[in-house]
Amino acid sequence: MPDFTVHLHPILAVACPVCGQQAGTWCRRPSGHKATELHASRGAEADRVFIEQHGPDAAIRRDPMNGWWIEGQRHVL
């Protein structure tokens, strides 16, 4: 189960469907160089997984002192 709070950017919690980079690693261009932006498809996949995992009312927030945290997540019993 991806942890959206441990990476530099929450989108990094999932693998990229475009360039194939694994979770935790930045996207790459076809030339192999680091991309300046994460791929949009990766963002869409991260959204899908986040909602599946935490529910449609959850949001991820950034606290400059403590990193990322999830607000309003559903609790699984």
N, CA and C of each residue as an Amber inpcrd file, in Angstrom:
protein
   231
   0.8500000  -1.1690000   0.0000000   0.0000000   0.0000000   0.0000000
   0.9040000   1.2430000   0.0000000   0.7660000   2.1160000  -0.9820000
   1.6230000   3.3010000  -1.0640000   1.4430000   4.2400000   0.1290000
   2.5380000   4.8080000   0.5790000   2.5090000   5.8110000   1.6450000
   2.7920000   7.1660000   1.0070000   1.7570000   7.9810000   0.9030000
   1.8490000   9.2690000   0.2270000   2.5550000  10.3370000   1.0590000
   2.9020000  10.0300000   2.2980000   3.4860000  11.0440000   3.1830000
   5.0010000  10.9670000   3.3050000   5.6470000   9.9640000   2.7300000
   7.0760000   9.7690000   2.9690000   8.0030000  10.3050000   1.8830000
   7.4420000  10.6960000   0.7540000   8.2740000  11.1270000  -0.3730000
   8.3590000  12.6530000  -0.4620000   9.3320000  13.1160000  -1.2170000
   9.4930000  14.5440000  -1.4660000   8.2200000  15.1330000  -2.0660000
   7.5570000  14.3790000  -2.9350000   6.2810000  14.7770000  -3.5280000
   5.3500000  13.5720000  -3.4430000   4.0780000  13.7550000  -3.0580000
   3.1700000  12.6110000  -2.9000000   3.0050000  11.7540000  -4.1560000
   3.1200000  12.3520000  -5.3430000   2.9680000  11.5920000  -6.5820000
   4.0270000  10.4950000  -6.6850000   5.1550000  10.6900000  -6.0390000
   6.2210000   9.6940000  -6.0870000   5.8540000   8.3960000  -5.3640000
   4.7080000   8.3530000  -4.7180000   4.2790000   7.1450000  -4.0120000
   3.8920000   6.0220000  -4.9730000   3.6540000   6.3620000  -6.2510000
   3.2780000   5.3500000  -7.2430000   4.3050000   5.3170000  -8.3690000
   4.3480000   4.2030000  -9.0770000   5.2260000   4.0830000 -10.2490000
   4.6500000   4.9030000 -11.3980000   5.4910000   5.3230000 -12.3160000
   5.0560000   6.1160000 -13.4620000   4.6520000   5.2060000 -14.6180000
   3.4080000   5.3400000 -15.1010000   2.9820000   4.5180000 -16.2290000
   3.5860000   4.9630000 -17.5630000   4.1910000   6.1380000 -17.6270000
   4.7660000   6.6520000 -18.8680000   6.2120000   6.2070000 -19.0300000
   7.0540000   6.5230000 -18.0490000   8.4900000   6.2340000 -18.1930000
   8.9370000   4.9910000 -17.4200000   8.0310000   4.4160000 -16.6130000
   8.3420000   3.1820000 -15.9060000   9.1580000   3.3370000 -14.6350000
   9.4120000   4.5710000 -14.1980000  10.1720000   4.7500000 -12.9630000
   9.3880000   4.1910000 -11.7800000  10.0910000   3.5440000 -10.8860000
   9.4670000   2.9490000  -9.7110000   9.0600000   4.0240000  -8.7220000
   8.1890000   3.6460000  -7.8050000   7.7870000   4.5570000  -6.7330000
   9.0330000   5.0580000  -6.0160000   9.0330000   6.3260000  -5.6780000
  10.1450000   6.9280000  -4.9560000  11.1940000   7.5530000  -5.8440000
  11.1410000   7.3020000  -7.1530000  12.1350000   7.8660000  -8.0660000
  11.4760000   8.8270000  -9.0400000  12.1960000   9.8870000  -9.3940000
  11.6820000  10.9370000 -10.2650000  11.5280000  10.4080000 -11.6920000
  10.6130000  10.9900000 -12.4370000  10.3920000  10.6120000 -13.8340000
  11.6270000  10.9220000 -14.6840000  11.7730000  10.1700000 -15.7750000
  12.8890000  10.3290000 -16.7120000  12.3640000  10.6170000 -18.1150000
  13.1310000  11.3770000 -18.8450000  12.8340000  11.6420000 -20.2520000
  13.2820000  10.4470000 -21.0740000  12.8280000  10.3360000 -22.3350000
  13.2740000   9.2260000 -23.1800000  14.7970000   9.1580000 -23.3230000
  15.4610000  10.2990000 -23.2000000  16.9220000  10.3240000 -23.2890000
  17.5900000   9.7640000 -22.0330000  16.7990000   9.5570000 -20.9780000
  17.3440000   9.0540000 -19.7200000  17.6190000  10.1510000 -18.7070000
  17.5370000  11.4050000 -19.1250000  17.7500000  12.5270000 -18.2170000
  16.5450000  12.7080000 -17.2960000  16.7890000  13.2700000 -16.1330000
  15.7140000  13.5450000 -15.1860000  14.7500000  14.5580000 -15.8020000
  13.4550000  14.2590000 -15.7540000  12.4410000  15.1650000 -16.2690000
  12.2910000  16.3640000 -15.3240000  11.9290000  17.5020000 -15.8730000
  11.7380000  18.6810000 -15.0280000  10.4090000  18.6230000 -14.2820000
   9.4420000  17.9040000 -14.8440000   8.1210000  17.7440000 -14.2270000
   7.7920000  16.2490000 -14.1560000   6.9760000  15.8960000 -13.1810000
   6.4730000  14.5260000 -13.1190000   5.4080000  14.3630000 -14.2070000
   5.3030000  13.1830000 -14.7910000   4.3420000  12.9600000 -15.8690000
   2.9010000  13.0760000 -15.3660000   2.0480000  13.6850000 -16.1930000
   0.6390000  13.9010000 -15.8320000  -0.0760000  12.5720000 -15.5700000
   0.2450000  11.5590000 -16.3340000  -0.3800000  10.2460000 -16.1320000
  -0.0320000   9.6680000 -14.7650000   1.1630000   9.9760000 -14.2870000
   1.5690000   9.5230000 -12.9470000   0.7280000  10.2390000 -11.8940000
   0.4780000  11.5140000 -12.1090000  -0.3720000  12.2620000 -11.1860000
  -1.7870000  11.7010000 -11.1450000  -2.3210000  11.3420000 -12.3170000
  -3.6630000  10.7600000 -12.3840000  -3.7020000   9.4100000 -11.6610000
  -2.6560000   8.6050000 -11.8390000  -2.5860000   7.3110000 -11.1490000
  -2.4670000   7.5090000  -9.6390000  -1.6720000   8.4860000  -9.2170000
  -1.5490000   8.7770000  -7.7860000  -2.8980000   9.2120000  -7.2100000
  -3.6360000  10.0390000  -7.9450000  -4.9740000  10.4560000  -7.4960000
  -5.8930000   9.2490000  -7.3330000  -5.8800000   8.3660000  -8.3360000
  -6.7420000   7.1870000  -8.3020000  -6.4250000   6.3030000  -7.0880000
  -5.1490000   6.0350000  -6.8720000  -4.7350000   5.1730000  -5.7580000
  -5.0230000   5.8580000  -4.4210000  -4.7540000   7.1610000  -4.3310000
  -5.0050000   7.8970000  -3.0890000  -6.4790000   7.8200000  -2.7130000
  -7.3730000   8.0570000  -3.6760000  -8.8130000   8.0100000  -3.4000000
  -9.2410000   6.6020000  -3.0280000  -8.7130000   5.6080000  -3.7220000
  -9.0280000   4.2180000  -3.3980000  -8.5860000   3.8790000  -1.9750000
  -7.4440000   4.3850000  -1.5850000  -6.8600000   4.0700000  -0.2760000
  -7.4740000   4.8860000   0.8570000  -7.7330000   6.1750000   0.6190000
  -8.1460000   7.0760000   1.7100000  -9.5670000   7.6220000   1.5930000
 -10.2020000   7.4230000   0.4510000 -11.5680000   7.8960000   0.2530000
 -11.6050000   9.2330000  -0.4690000 -12.7600000   9.5440000  -1.0780000
 -12.8840000  10.7490000  -1.9000000 -12.8660000  12.0610000  -1.1160000
 -13.0600000  12.0060000   0.1780000 -13.0770000  13.2340000   0.9830000
 -11.7250000  13.5540000   1.6090000 -10.7450000  12.6970000   1.4280000
  -9.4170000  12.9070000   2.0080000  -8.6140000  13.8920000   1.1620000
  -7.6650000  14.5350000   1.7980000  -6.7540000  15.4530000   1.1090000
  -5.3750000  15.3090000   1.7420000  -4.3720000  15.5980000   0.9490000
  -3.0130000  15.5660000   1.4860000  -2.5440000  17.0080000   1.6330000
  -1.9660000  17.3150000   2.7560000  -1.5370000  18.6770000   3.0660000
  -0.0520000  18.6640000   3.4070000   0.5790000  19.8080000   3.2020000
   2.0070000  19.9420000   3.5140000   2.1770000  20.8960000   4.6750000
   2.8960000  20.4350000   5.6610000   3.2900000  21.2520000   6.7960000
   4.7930000  21.4670000   6.6470000   5.2510000  22.7120000   6.4850000
   6.6810000  22.9600000   6.2690000   7.5830000  22.3790000   7.3650000
   7.0650000  22.2480000   8.5490000   7.8740000  21.7330000   9.6560000
   7.8480000  20.2050000   9.7460000   6.7220000  19.5910000   9.3660000
   6.5560000  18.1540000   9.5890000   6.3040000  17.3400000   8.3310000
   6.3580000  17.9400000   7.1630000   6.1460000  17.1930000   5.9230000
   4.6740000  17.0320000   5.5760000   4.3540000  15.9600000   4.8890000
   2.9990000  15.7070000   4.4020000   2.1550000  14.9960000   5.4450000
   0.8520000  15.2890000   5.4630000  -0.0850000  14.5630000   6.3140000
  -1.4240000  14.4740000   5.5920000  -2.2210000  13.4830000   5.9580000
  -3.4960000  13.2210000   5.2920000  -4.6220000  13.6700000   6.1970000
  -5.5180000  14.4480000   5.6060000  -6.6370000  15.0450000   6.3240000
  -7.9380000  14.4170000   5.8270000  -8.8120000  14.0600000   6.7410000
 -10.1380000  13.5920000   6.3770000 -10.1900000  12.2040000   5.7890000
  -9.2230000  11.3620000   6.0790000  -9.2300000  10.0220000   5.5130000
 -10.2810000   9.1490000   6.2000000 -10.8210000   8.2450000   5.4430000
 -11.7970000   7.3060000   6.0220000 -11.0260000   6.2840000   6.8440000
 -11.6620000   5.7760000   7.8490000 -11.0280000   4.7720000   8.7150000
 -11.6020000   3.4090000   8.3750000 -10.7190000   2.4930000   8.0150000
 -11.1370000   1.1390000   7.6860000 -11.1970000   0.3190000   8.9600000
 -12.3390000  -0.3340000   9.1740000 -12.5130000  -1.1690000  10.3820000
 -12.0860000  -2.5770000  10.1380000
